[in-house]
C-alpha cells in the first residue's frame, strides 16, 4: 500500500475529519460552508486550477477542467478503479464488493455495463415521454399548492418539493400510493451514498447497506406481483426485459429500481427548494418571473447554475488524463466542484448575479458526457411546473423562519423552508 493509501486508512480509522478537509482543500463539514459555499468556491477559482490533496485527491474547481474530465472516455465513474478504494474498504472492514453497495447501480458503472443498463431505462425518460407527464405533474402541483394556500403557510420542502417528485417517479415505476411515504427514511439514508467514502463513518455506511436491503426486499415483493400481473408501468417493462434474456439480471433489476426511486426525486427536491429560496432572496427576479411567466424555463436553468442540487461529482483516471489546468494521473480520483464550475467567470459573465433571463447558460449541474443525468428532462419539467405554479398562484410569499440545510456533503439542499403565503 502506498503512502497516500496508508494515510487514508489511518485517518478513517481514527475518524479524523481534518484529514479529509486537507484532502479537499476546504471544510465541507463547516455549517457556514453548507449554508453558503460560494465564497470558498470563489477563492478556489482564483487559486491553482488543480489542487492535489494529501489523500491523492485532485480537486478541480474550474469549468474547463470539469468538462474535460466529464467528457474524456478514460474517465471512470467506478470507484473501484481508484487507488484509494482498497484503503477505504479496508478501513471500513468491508470487502471490495460491498464497500459502495452490495450491488452497484449503473450510476457507478462504466461501459459496457453502464451502456446496457442505461439504455434499458432511458426509454422512460425521453423528452416525448416526459412531455406526456406534464398534465399529471400539473395536477399534483395544483393539489399541493392549493392545500398550502388554504392553510396560509407551508414548508416548501415537506409540502411541495418532496411529495411531487416522489409521487411522479413512484407512479412511473408502479409503486402503490400508500407506500410512497415509507420510502422517505430509506431514501434519505441512501442519498448519502453519493458522499465520498473517506468522509463516511462505518456506522453510517452500515445504515446505507441496511436501507438498501430494505428497499430491495420491498421491490422483490413488488416484482413478484408484477411477474404474475404486469401493468403499464416502468417496473413491468424492466421485468419484461429481464425475462427476455441476458439484458438485465434479477440483482440488476432490484438495484436499478432503488436507483430510480432515490435518484428520481432527491435532486429534484433540492432543485425546487433551492429555486424558491433564491427567488425569495432576489425579490426583483421573483417579480420579473411573476410579470413574465415565459421566463420559467430560463429561470430553472439559472437556479441549476447558480445554486445546483449537486455540489460535487467524482471521476477516476483510467490513464493519465490531460486537462487545461494540468494532468490527472492514472488511478487518481478527481473531485469535480460543479458548484464552483457553474460560477467560473471564464465561462459565465457576472457569475455571482442571479439572472432568470440568462442566455447561453451551459451549466453542468446535470453533469456531461455518458453519465449526463438520465432524469434531467423530468427534473426540469417538475421544477418548471412547481416553481411556475407557485409564483403564478401566490400573491405574497415570505420566509417564516430560517432555512435549514441538510447535513450532507455531496447534495446541496434544504431540510426545511417554512413560508407564509396568500393567493393571487
N, C-alpha and C positions, 0 to 999 in steps of 0.2 A: 504494500500500500504506500503511495507517495505521500509527501508531507502535507499537501492540502487535504487529502483524504483522512490522514491521521488527525489533523486539526478538526475536521468536520465531526469525526466520531467522538472525540473528546468533548467538543463543545456541546453536542447534542446530549450526550450522556449527562453532562453537568447541568444541562438546562440553561446554558449561558447564552441568553438572547443578545448580549452585547456583541458576541462574535458574528452573529447573523447580521447585526446592524453594520458592523465593519465590512461585511461581505457586500452589502448593498450600497454602502456609501451614505446612508441616511437611516433614520429610525422609523420603520414602518409601523411600529407599535405605539408611537407617541400619539396621544389623543389629539394634540394640535395638528399633527400631520393627517390624521384620519379626517378631521373636520376641514382642513384646508391644506392640501399637499402642494399647491401651486407655487408658493414661494420657494419651496425646496426644488421643484422642477425647474424653475427659472434659474436658480443657482447652478443646477446640474447642466442645463443647456448652455450656460455661459462658461462652463469649465471644459475639461477634456472631453472629446467626443466619445471615447470608450474608456470606461474605468474598470480595472481588474481588481476584484475584491480578494480578501485573504483566503476565501474558500474556493478560489478558482472560478468565481462567477464573473462574467463580463457584463457590465451594466451599460445599456445603450439608451440614452435619452433622446437622441436626435431622430427626426423624421426619416431622413435619407438612409440612415443605418438600420432603423427598424424595418423599413420597406425592403431593403436589400436582403435582410435575414428572412423575412416572411416569404419572399419570392424565390429564394435560392433552393433548388431541388436537393441540395446537400444539407439542408436544414431539417433536422428531425424533431418531431413532437413526442417521441417515445422516450420517457425519462430514463429508461434502462440503457440508453446509449450514452448517458452522461458518466464521466469519470467518478462523479460524486455518488452515483446510485448505490453501489455496493457498500460504501461507508454509511450512508443514510440507513439502508436496510439493516445493516449490522447493528447500528446504534439503536434502532427501533426493535431489535430482536425479531425481525421478520425475514422470511425467505424472499428471494427475488420475485416470486410470482405474486406475493400478497402485499408488497410494500406500498404499492399505489392503490390497488383494489384487487379483489380476488380475481376478477375478470375485467380487463381494461376495456373501457368504452372506445369507440373508434375515434373519439376526440384525441386520444393519446396514442394513436396508431400511425404508422407510415404506410405508403403504398407497398404491396398491392392490397393488403387487408383494408386499409382505410378507404381506398378507391372502391372496393367491392361493397363494403357496408354502407358507406355514404351514398353510393349510387342507389341502393335499395330504398333508402329513406328519403332521398332528395325529391322524389316524385310527389311527395305530400307537401312540399314547401315551395313549389314553383309559384311565380307571381300570379299565374292564372288561377291556381287553387286558392291562394291566399285572398285574391280579389273576391272570389266567391264567398269567402267567410265574412266579408265586410258587414252584411246585414245582421248576422248573428253577433258579431263583435259590438256593433252599434246598439243592438237590443240589450246586451249585458251592461254596457256602459250607461245607457239610459236608465236602467233599473237601479244601478248603484248610485248614480248621481242624483236621481230622483229621491231615493231614500235619504241621502245626505242632506238634500235641500229641505226635506220635511223635518229633519232634526235641527237644522241650522248649524250643524257642525259635522266634522268628520276627521278621522285620521286618514290622510291621503294614502298611506301605505296599507293599513288594515282594511279600509273600506273601498278602495279602488285599485291601487297599484298591484296588490297581491291577488285578490279574488278574480280579476279579469283574466290574466294570462293562465292562471291555474284552471279556470273553467274551460277556456278555449283549448288548451293542449289536452286536458282530460277528455273533453268531448271528441277531439280528433282521434285520440287513442281508443276511446270506447270505455273509459273508466266511469262507473256509475256515479251520479252526482253526490250520493250520500257518502262516498269515500273521499271526496276532494279534500275535506278539512284534515283528515287523518294524515295526509301526506306532509303537512306543514312542518312538523318537528323533524321528520326524516330528511326532508328536503333541505332545511336549514343546516343540518349537520353535514349532509353530503356536499352542499355548496362550498364548504370549507376544503373540499378535496382539491380545489383549484389553488389553495395556498401551497407555497413551496415546502417541500418535505423538511428542509432544515429548520423551519420555524414551528413545526407541529409537534407538540408533546406526545409521548406514547399513548397516554390515556385518551387524547383527542383522536388520534389515529384509530384506536380501538373503537371509539364511538362511531367513526365513519364506517368501519367494517361492519359493525352491528346494524347501522342504519341501512347499509347496502344489502345485508342479508334480509332484513325486514321487507325492504322493497321487492327483492327478488322472490321472496316467499309469497308476497301478495300477488305479484304478476304471474307466478307459476300457477296459482289457482285460477286467475282470470284467463290465462292462456288455455288451461284445460277446458274451461267453459266454452271458449271460442272455437276450440277444435271440433266440438260436437255441434255448436250452434253459431256459425260465423255470422258476422254482421257487416254492414257497410262502414267500417272504420279502419284506422291505420293498423291497429293491432291484428285484426283479421287478415289484412293484406300482408303483414310481415310473417304471420303464421303460414300463409299460403306459399310464400317464398321459401320458408324453411322446409316445408313439406315437399317442395318441388325438387329438392336435391341438395347439392353441396353449397348453395349460396349463403346459407345462414344456419348456424348450429343453434341448438337449444340454449347453450350458455350465451352465445352472442345475442340471441333474441331477447333474453332476460336483461342483459346489460344494456342493450340498445333502448329498451323500454324505460329503464331507470334514467338513462342519459336524457332521453327526450322529455321526460316529465320534469326533471330537475333543470336542465339547460333551457327547456322550453318556456320557463317562466322567470327564473331567478334574475337574469339580466334585464328582462322587460320590467320587472318590479322596480329595479334601480333606474331605468330609463324614465319611467313615468314619475317616480318620486323626485329624482334629480331635476327633471324638467319643470315640474310645478314649483319646486323651491327656487330655481333660477328665475322664473317669471315673477315670483313674489319679491325676489331681491332686485329685480330690474323692472319696476312698475311702468316705465315708459315703453318697454318692449311688450309687456303684458297688454297695455292699451293698444299698442300697434297691432298686435295679433287680434284683439277684440274688434278693432276697426277694419281689419283686412284678414278674414279667416283663410283666404287663399294662401297665406304665408305659413300654414301649418306644416307643410312638407319641409320647407327650408328651416322652420323653427325646430323641428325634431332633429334634423341633421346638425343644427347648431348646438343643441343640447348634447348630442353624441360627441361632438368635437370638444365643446367647452367643458363638459363635466361627464366624461364617459363612464358607463357602468362597470367597466373592467379596467383596473389600473395597469396591470402588467400581464404579459404572457412570456413564455419561455421557449427557447429553441436550443437544440444541441447540434453542434457542428459535426457532421459525419466525415468531413475533411476540412483542411484549412479553408476558411471562407473569407475572401477579401471583401470588405465593405468600405464605403467612402471614408470612414473615420479610422480605419486600421484593419486588423485581421482577427477573426475569432478562430483560435486553433482547434484542431481536431480533438473531439472528446470533451470540449469545454461547453458549459451551458451559458447561454446569453439570456439576460433578463431584459426584455423589451418594455420600456416605460411608455405605454400607449398614452397615458395622460400627459406626459411631458411632450411626446412627439406631436400630439394634437395642439400644442401651444408653441410649436417651434416657429420663431419669426422668419426662418429661412423658407418656410412653406406657406405660412399664413400671415397676411397683413394684419397688423394690430391684433395679435393673437389673444391678448387679455381682454378684448372687448366682446361682450355678448351681443351678437347681432343676428336676429332671427331671419333677416333677409340676406345673409351672407351668400355670395355666389362662389362657384369654383371651390366648393368645400369638400375636398378629397381627404377627409379624415380617415383614420384607421381604427376607429372604435370597434369595428367588427373584424379586425384583422385584415389579411390579404393573402392571396395565393390559394393553395389547395385546401387550407384549413379556414378559409373565409367562413364566417358564421353561417351555418346552414339555415338558422331561423331568422336571419336578418330581415327578409321580406315580411314575416309575421310580426316581428318586434316593431318594425317601422309602422305598420298599419295599426297595431294596438296602441302605440304611442300617439299616433296622429289622431285616432278617434277618441282616446281617453282624454288627452290634453285639450284637443279641439272642442270637444263637447263640454268639458268643464268650463273653459273660457267662455263659450257661447251661452251657456245656461246660467252662469253665476254672475250676478251683477257686482257683488262685493265679496272678496275673499281676503282673509288676513290670517297671519300666524296667530295661533292661540297658545303658544308655548315654544320653547327652544327645540329645534330639530335635533333628533338623536341619531347618530350614525351607528351602523352595525360594526361590531368588533371583528373585522375581517381584514385580511391583508390584500388579497388579490381583487375581490369585488369591492366596488365603491357604491354604497347605497345607504339609505336611511332605515332605521328601525321604526322610528315614529316621526310623523309630520302632522301635528294637530293644527287644524284651521277652523275658523268660523266662516260662514258663508250665507248669502241670501240670493234669491232667484233674480233673474233678469226681468 
